[in-house]
Amino acid sequence: MVDFSRVVDNASRVVNNAGKAVNNAGHSVGGFVRRVVDRPLDARRPQTVTVTAPRAQVMQFWRNPENLSRVFGDHVRVETAEANRLRWTWNAAGGSMIWETRVDVTAEGLAFVGEDDADTPGPRVVLAVADAPRGGTEMTLRAEVPGPDLVTGALTFTALYRARALMQTGEIPTLQGSPSARESKGDL
């Protein structure tokens, strides 16, 4: 014969233990979220990616304004303004910003440096290249441009990721044309 009071007691213990486990998980997730949210965001921190290409090829790639426009995507267009100078057009939601930079070859790599105003430093995009420990080249990109910091940090990583893909495969990964990226009416 089944002792229903014992079955109910066991079920009650299982439910209580499950409740405690869910509660503990909630506290753990809440603690993690608090640590992430409370951590100061430093979007100007350099981003680094390794590419399987020699340093000379990496340097040549980044000197080409057409490549710069492709790796920075839809948000930035780069074109030659004059010898050793580039014009950057940043398309943001509030309009567009345009600045010119000179291209400096440094001991570490390349620096795209805007003209300094007396009160405001000009835009600066710095690419450092170094031999990677296991072959290839490490590309480190830091951008100090008149754009929102969070977008700047995400954009520098995206540019490095796209540059690596373009150098290694000849194309940039995209979801364009994929059924998962289709737009449909009624989607919010």
N, C-alpha and C positions, 0 to 999 in steps of 0.2 A: 504494500500500500504506500502511496506517495504522501509524504509529510509536507503539506502545502505551506505550513508556517515556515519550515526550513527553506523551501524554494523561494518564498517571498523574502526571507532574511538574506539569502544569497543574492537575489536579484537587487535588493536594496543596497547591499555592499558594493555590487558591481556598478550601480548607478552613481553611488557616492564617490567611488574611486574614479569613475569617468569624469564626474563633475570636477574633482580636484585636478585631474590631468588637464582638462580644458582650462581651468582657472590658471594653473601654472604656465601653460602655453601662452595664455593671454598676457600674463605678467612678463614673460620672456620677450614676446613680440613687442609689447609696450615699451620695455626697457631698450630694446634695439632701436625702435623708432625714435625714442627720446634722444639716444646717443647720436643718431644720424642727423636729426633736426637741430640739435644743439651744437653740432660740430660746425665751426666757421667754414664757410665755403670760400675756397681760393681758386676761382676759375682761371686766374692768370698763371697757375702752376703749370709748368711745362708738361706736355704729353709726349710719350715716346712709343715708337713702333719700330720693329725690326723688319727689314726688307732683304730679300736674297738678291742683292745687286751690289756691284762695287761702288765705292764712294764717288768716283768720277761720274758715273752714270746718274747717281742720285743728285749730285750738284747740277749737272746739265739739265736734268728733268725739272728741277725747281727754278731754273733760270728762264724757262719758257712760259710766257704769260698765258698761252693757250692751255697749258697743263694746269696752271694755277686756277684758271677759271673753271676747269673741269673738276678739280679736286675740291674746290670750295663750293661747288654746286650752284644751285639756283640763287643763292644769296649774294654772291660776290662775282663781279666780272672784272678781269684784269686785262689791261692792254698796254702796249708800249706807248709812252708819252713822248719820249725822245731817247737818245742813246743813254743807256744805263739808268733810265727812269721809267717807272711804271705808274699807271693811273688805276686806282682801285675804286670800283663803284659798289657800295654795300646797299643792297635793296632790303629795307626793313619795312615793317607794317606801317610805320609813320612816314614813310617816304624813302628817299635815298640819300646816302652820304657819299661824297667823292673826296678822295685824297690822293696825293702823289707821293711816291717814295723813290729814293735812290736805292740802287742795289749795291751793297757793299759785300765784298768777299772778305771773310774774316778767317782767323786761324781755326775756328770751330766749324765754320760753314758759311751761311749767307745771312745777311741782315737786310731787311727791307725797311728803310728808315725814312719817316716823314720829316718834313721841315719843322723845326721847333719854333713855336711862338714864344714870345717873351714870358707869357704867363702859363701857357699850356704846352706840355710836351706833345710832339707829333706822334702819329701812329707808328708802331714798330712791330714787325713780325720777324722773329729770329728762328732760323733753322740751324741746329747743330747736328753735325754728322760725325759718327765715330765707328770704328770697327766693332762689330758685335762679337761677343766672346766665343760664339760657336760658328762664326762665319756670317757673311752678309754685312749690312750696315745698319746701325741704329740711327733713326731720324728722331730728333727731339724738336718739337715746335712750341714756341711761346708767342702769343699774340697780345699786344697791348694796343688795342684799337678802340675808337669811340663807339663801342657797341656794348650791349648789356653783358656783364661778366659771365652769367650762366651760359648764354648763347655763345660767347667767345670760347669758353672752355669746351663745350660740346662741339663747336665748329672746328676747333683745332684738332680734336681727336678724329672727327669725321674726315677732315682733310687728310690726315696722316693715313687713315685706313684706306681711303680712296686712292691715295698716291701709291701705297704699297700694292693694292690690287691692280692698278693701271700699269705699274712697272713690271709686275710679275706675270700678269695674264693678258695685258693689252686692253682690258675693259674694266669698267666699274660696276660692281653688283647693283642691281636695281630690282624693284618689284613692279616697275612699269610693265604693262602688258601681261602680268600674271593675273590669273582669275582671282587670287586672294587680294589683289590690290585694286580691283575694279571699283568704280564708283557707281552707286545706284541711287535712284531717287528715293527719298524717304529715309535714307541713312542720316543719323544725326551726328 
